Amino acid sequence: MDTRPSLFQLFVGTVIYKMPYRESRRCLDLIANHGLPITYLELSAHHLAGGRIGSWIEGLIYAQNHGIKMSVTNAAARDLIEVYGSKLTLLNHIQAFERLGVKDLDSAPLDLDKIKEV
């Protein structure tokens, strides 16, 4: 998947959306290096929603490297919940589930307390 943004997209992302250029560049490099199915538009949409793009990408890479099943959309939702909730990074969120033995975050509840109750 070609994740290289056009000059217009870079302009819109950095000037209009106030997306940090270096962080988005770092994320695009990580996306390319790890073969994640994320485009620049999805990256900027996550930023506009209030998500932390670095945390989102690092969480997806961690899940991929540790055999944890988690879709891009699920990771974005979990990152947004952490941003507005407990202020943890997505990586910390994934590791908390991993400590409980959960390897399929697509079917796991978004709240860790729901698993502890069962």
Rosetta constraint file for C-alpha pairs under 8 A:
AtomPair CA 1 CA 35 HARMONIC 7.99 0.50
AtomPair CA 1 CA 37 HARMONIC 6.64 0.50
AtomPair CA 1 CA 39 HARMONIC 7.85 0.50
AtomPair CA 2 CA 39 HARMONIC 7.38 0.50
AtomPair CA 3 CA 28 HARMONIC 6.84 0.50
AtomPair CA 3 CA 31 HARMONIC 7.81 0.50
AtomPair CA 3 CA 32 HARMONIC 7.19 0.50
AtomPair CA 3 CA 38 HARMONIC 7.01 0.50
AtomPair CA 3 CA 39 HARMONIC 4.86 0.50
AtomPair CA 3 CA 40 HARMONIC 5.83 0.50
AtomPair CA 4 CA 28 HARMONIC 7.49 0.50
AtomPair CA 4 CA 39 HARMONIC 7.83 0.50
AtomPair CA 4 CA 40 HARMONIC 7.01 0.50
AtomPair CA 5 CA 9 HARMONIC 5.74 0.50
AtomPair CA 5 CA 10 HARMONIC 6.27 0.50
AtomPair CA 5 CA 40 HARMONIC 5.91 0.50
AtomPair CA 6 CA 10 HARMONIC 6.29 0.50
AtomPair CA 7 CA 11 HARMONIC 6.11 0.50
AtomPair CA 8 CA 12 HARMONIC 6.14 0.50
AtomPair CA 9 CA 13 HARMONIC 5.88 0.50
AtomPair CA 10 CA 14 HARMONIC 5.98 0.50
AtomPair CA 11 CA 15 HARMONIC 5.64 0.50
AtomPair CA 11 CA 16 HARMONIC 7.36 0.50
AtomPair CA 12 CA 16 HARMONIC 4.99 0.50
AtomPair CA 12 CA 17 HARMONIC 6.25 0.50
AtomPair CA 13 CA 17 HARMONIC 4.89 0.50
AtomPair CA 13 CA 18 HARMONIC 6.31 0.50
AtomPair CA 13 CA 19 HARMONIC 5.37 0.50
AtomPair CA 13 CA 44 HARMONIC 6.53 0.50
AtomPair CA 14 CA 18 HARMONIC 4.85 0.50
AtomPair CA 14 CA 19 HARMONIC 4.69 0.50
AtomPair CA 14 CA 20 HARMONIC 6.21 0.50
AtomPair CA 14 CA 21 HARMONIC 5.94 0.50
AtomPair CA 15 CA 19 HARMONIC 7.44 0.50
AtomPair CA 17 CA 44 HARMONIC 7.76 0.50
AtomPair CA 17 CA 48 HARMONIC 6.94 0.50
AtomPair CA 19 CA 24 HARMONIC 7.20 0.50
AtomPair CA 19 CA 44 HARMONIC 7.14 0.50
AtomPair CA 19 CA 47 HARMONIC 6.93 0.50
AtomPair CA 20 CA 24 HARMONIC 6.14 0.50
AtomPair CA 21 CA 25 HARMONIC 6.01 0.50
AtomPair CA 22 CA 26 HARMONIC 6.06 0.50
AtomPair CA 23 CA 27 HARMONIC 6.12 0.50
AtomPair CA 23 CA 53 HARMONIC 7.77 0.50
AtomPair CA 23 CA 54 HARMONIC 6.80 0.50
AtomPair CA 24 CA 28 HARMONIC 6.07 0.50
AtomPair CA 24 CA 43 HARMONIC 7.73 0.50
AtomPair CA 24 CA 53 HARMONIC 7.39 0.50
AtomPair CA 24 CA 54 HARMONIC 7.85 0.50
AtomPair CA 25 CA 29 HARMONIC 6.25 0.50
AtomPair CA 26 CA 30 HARMONIC 6.29 0.50
AtomPair CA 27 CA 31 HARMONIC 6.04 0.50
AtomPair CA 27 CA 53 HARMONIC 7.21 0.50
AtomPair CA 27 CA 54 HARMONIC 6.21 0.50
AtomPair CA 27 CA 57 HARMONIC 6.54 0.50
AtomPair CA 28 CA 32 HARMONIC 6.18 0.50
AtomPair CA 28 CA 40 HARMONIC 7.40 0.50
AtomPair CA 29 CA 33 HARMONIC 6.07 0.50
AtomPair CA 30 CA 34 HARMONIC 6.03 0.50
AtomPair CA 30 CA 57 HARMONIC 7.48 0.50
AtomPair CA 31 CA 35 HARMONIC 5.73 0.50
AtomPair CA 31 CA 36 HARMONIC 5.02 0.50
AtomPair CA 31 CA 37 HARMONIC 7.55 0.50
AtomPair CA 31 CA 38 HARMONIC 6.92 0.50
AtomPair CA 31 CA 57 HARMONIC 7.30 0.50
AtomPair CA 32 CA 36 HARMONIC 6.77 0.50
AtomPair CA 34 CA 61 HARMONIC 7.08 0.50
AtomPair CA 37 CA 72 HARMONIC 7.82 0.50
AtomPair CA 38 CA 42 HARMONIC 6.21 0.50
AtomPair CA 38 CA 43 HARMONIC 7.02 0.50
AtomPair CA 38 CA 72 HARMONIC 7.72 0.50
AtomPair CA 39 CA 43 HARMONIC 6.31 0.50
AtomPair CA 40 CA 44 HARMONIC 6.12 0.50
AtomPair CA 41 CA 45 HARMONIC 6.02 0.50
AtomPair CA 42 CA 46 HARMONIC 6.15 0.50
AtomPair CA 43 CA 47 HARMONIC 6.37 0.50
AtomPair CA 43 CA 53 HARMONIC 6.55 0.50
AtomPair CA 44 CA 48 HARMONIC 6.12 0.50
AtomPair CA 45 CA 49 HARMONIC 6.17 0.50
AtomPair CA 46 CA 50 HARMONIC 6.59 0.50
AtomPair CA 46 CA 51 HARMONIC 5.28 0.50
AtomPair CA 46 CA 52 HARMONIC 7.44 0.50
AtomPair CA 46 CA 53 HARMONIC 6.68 0.50
AtomPair CA 46 CA 76 HARMONIC 7.04 0.50
AtomPair CA 47 CA 51 HARMONIC 4.98 0.50
AtomPair CA 47 CA 52 HARMONIC 6.26 0.50
AtomPair CA 47 CA 53 HARMONIC 6.09 0.50
AtomPair CA 49 CA 80 HARMONIC 7.78 0.50
AtomPair CA 50 CA 80 HARMONIC 6.90 0.50
AtomPair CA 50 CA 83 HARMONIC 7.61 0.50
AtomPair CA 51 CA 56 HARMONIC 7.63 0.50
AtomPair CA 51 CA 76 HARMONIC 7.49 0.50
AtomPair CA 51 CA 79 HARMONIC 6.31 0.50
AtomPair CA 51 CA 80 HARMONIC 5.28 0.50
AtomPair CA 51 CA 83 HARMONIC 6.61 0.50
AtomPair CA 52 CA 56 HARMONIC 6.16 0.50
AtomPair CA 52 CA 79 HARMONIC 7.17 0.50
AtomPair CA 52 CA 80 HARMONIC 7.86 0.50
AtomPair CA 52 CA 83 HARMONIC 7.58 0.50
AtomPair CA 53 CA 57 HARMONIC 6.19 0.50
AtomPair CA 54 CA 58 HARMONIC 6.04 0.50
AtomPair CA 55 CA 59 HARMONIC 5.91 0.50
AtomPair CA 55 CA 79 HARMONIC 7.37 0.50
AtomPair CA 55 CA 89 HARMONIC 5.94 0.50
AtomPair CA 55 CA 90 HARMONIC 5.71 0.50
AtomPair CA 55 CA 91 HARMONIC 6.83 0.50
AtomPair CA 56 CA 60 HARMONIC 6.31 0.50
AtomPair CA 56 CA 75 HARMONIC 6.61 0.50
AtomPair CA 56 CA 76 HARMONIC 6.34 0.50
AtomPair CA 56 CA 79 HARMONIC 6.14 0.50
AtomPair CA 56 CA 90 HARMONIC 6.23 0.50
AtomPair CA 57 CA 61 HARMONIC 6.22 0.50
AtomPair CA 58 CA 62 HARMONIC 6.11 0.50
AtomPair CA 58 CA 90 HARMONIC 7.89 0.50
AtomPair CA 58 CA 91 HARMONIC 6.83 0.50
AtomPair CA 59 CA 63 HARMONIC 6.14 0.50
AtomPair CA 59 CA 75 HARMONIC 7.43 0.50
AtomPair CA 59 CA 90 HARMONIC 5.40 0.50
AtomPair CA 59 CA 91 HARMONIC 4.64 0.50
AtomPair CA 59 CA 94 HARMONIC 7.16 0.50
AtomPair CA 60 CA 64 HARMONIC 6.07 0.50
AtomPair CA 60 CA 70 HARMONIC 7.50 0.50
AtomPair CA 60 CA 72 HARMONIC 7.26 0.50
AtomPair CA 60 CA 75 HARMONIC 6.82 0.50
AtomPair CA 61 CA 65 HARMONIC 6.07 0.50
AtomPair CA 62 CA 66 HARMONIC 6.10 0.50
AtomPair CA 62 CA 91 HARMONIC 7.12 0.50
AtomPair CA 63 CA 67 HARMONIC 6.02 0.50
AtomPair CA 63 CA 68 HARMONIC 4.70 0.50
AtomPair CA 63 CA 69 HARMONIC 6.83 0.50
AtomPair CA 63 CA 70 HARMONIC 6.90 0.50
AtomPair CA 63 CA 94 HARMONIC 7.41 0.50
AtomPair CA 64 CA 68 HARMONIC 6.13 0.50
AtomPair CA 64 CA 69 HARMONIC 7.45 0.50
AtomPair CA 67 CA 103 HARMONIC 7.16 0.50
AtomPair CA 68 CA 103 HARMONIC 4.68 0.50
AtomPair CA 68 CA 104 HARMONIC 5.84 0.50
AtomPair CA 68 CA 105 HARMONIC 7.09 0.50
AtomPair CA 69 CA 103 HARMONIC 6.12 0.50
AtomPair CA 69 CA 104 HARMONIC 4.64 0.50
AtomPair CA 69 CA 105 HARMONIC 5.86 0.50
AtomPair CA 69 CA 106 HARMONIC 6.45 0.50
AtomPair CA 70 CA 74 HARMONIC 6.29 0.50
AtomPair CA 70 CA 75 HARMONIC 6.45 0.50
AtomPair CA 70 CA 104 HARMONIC 6.52 0.50
AtomPair CA 70 CA 105 HARMONIC 5.27 0.50
AtomPair CA 70 CA 106 HARMONIC 5.16 0.50
AtomPair CA 71 CA 75 HARMONIC 6.15 0.50
AtomPair CA 71 CA 106 HARMONIC 6.55 0.50
AtomPair CA 72 CA 76 HARMONIC 6.20 0.50
AtomPair CA 73 CA 77 HARMONIC 6.22 0.50
AtomPair CA 74 CA 78 HARMONIC 6.14 0.50
AtomPair CA 74 CA 105 HARMONIC 7.86 0.50
AtomPair CA 74 CA 106 HARMONIC 6.42 0.50
AtomPair CA 75 CA 79 HARMONIC 6.06 0.50
AtomPair CA 75 CA 90 HARMONIC 7.62 0.50
AtomPair CA 76 CA 80 HARMONIC 6.22 0.50
AtomPair CA 77 CA 81 HARMONIC 6.20 0.50
AtomPair CA 78 CA 82 HARMONIC 6.20 0.50
AtomPair CA 78 CA 90 HARMONIC 6.80 0.50
AtomPair CA 78 CA 93 HARMONIC 8.00 0.50
AtomPair CA 78 CA 110 HARMONIC 6.62 0.50
AtomPair CA 79 CA 83 HARMONIC 6.14 0.50
AtomPair CA 79 CA 89 HARMONIC 7.02 0.50
AtomPair CA 79 CA 90 HARMONIC 5.23 0.50
AtomPair CA 80 CA 84 HARMONIC 6.30 0.50
AtomPair CA 81 CA 85 HARMONIC 5.57 0.50
AtomPair CA 81 CA 86 HARMONIC 7.87 0.50
AtomPair CA 82 CA 86 HARMONIC 5.33 0.50
AtomPair CA 82 CA 87 HARMONIC 5.19 0.50
AtomPair CA 82 CA 88 HARMONIC 5.55 0.50
AtomPair CA 82 CA 89 HARMONIC 6.58 0.50
AtomPair CA 82 CA 90 HARMONIC 6.88 0.50
AtomPair CA 82 CA 93 HARMONIC 7.76 0.50
AtomPair CA 83 CA 87 HARMONIC 5.01 0.50
AtomPair CA 83 CA 88 HARMONIC 7.00 0.50
AtomPair CA 83 CA 89 HARMONIC 7.58 0.50
AtomPair CA 88 CA 92 HARMONIC 6.12 0.50
AtomPair CA 88 CA 93 HARMONIC 6.65 0.50
AtomPair CA 89 CA 93 HARMONIC 6.38 0.50
AtomPair CA 90 CA 94 HARMONIC 6.15 0.50
AtomPair CA 91 CA 95 HARMONIC 6.14 0.50
AtomPair CA 92 CA 96 HARMONIC 6.15 0.50
AtomPair CA 93 CA 97 HARMONIC 6.63 0.50
AtomPair CA 94 CA 98 HARMONIC 6.12 0.50
AtomPair CA 95 CA 99 HARMONIC 6.11 0.50
AtomPair CA 96 CA 100 HARMONIC 6.76 0.50
AtomPair CA 96 CA 112 HARMONIC 7.80 0.50
AtomPair CA 97 CA 101 HARMONIC 6.57 0.50
AtomPair CA 97 CA 102 HARMONIC 5.38 0.50
AtomPair CA 97 CA 103 HARMONIC 7.69 0.50
AtomPair CA 97 CA 105 HARMONIC 7.99 0.50
AtomPair CA 97 CA 112 HARMONIC 6.95 0.50
AtomPair CA 98 CA 102 HARMONIC 5.17 0.50
AtomPair CA 98 CA 103 HARMONIC 6.35 0.50
AtomPair CA 102 CA 108 HARMONIC 7.61 0.50
AtomPair CA 104 CA 108 HARMONIC 6.41 0.50
AtomPair CA 105 CA 109 HARMONIC 7.52 0.50
AtomPair CA 108 CA 115 HARMONIC 7.96 0.50
AtomPair CA 109 CA 114 HARMONIC 6.65 0.50
AtomPair CA 109 CA 115 HARMONIC 7.32 0.50
AtomPair CA 111 CA 115 HARMONIC 7.54 0.50
AtomPair CA 112 CA 116 HARMONIC 6.67 0.50
AtomPair CA 113 CA 117 HARMONIC 6.31 0.50
AtomPair CA 114 CA 118 HARMONIC 6.86 0.50
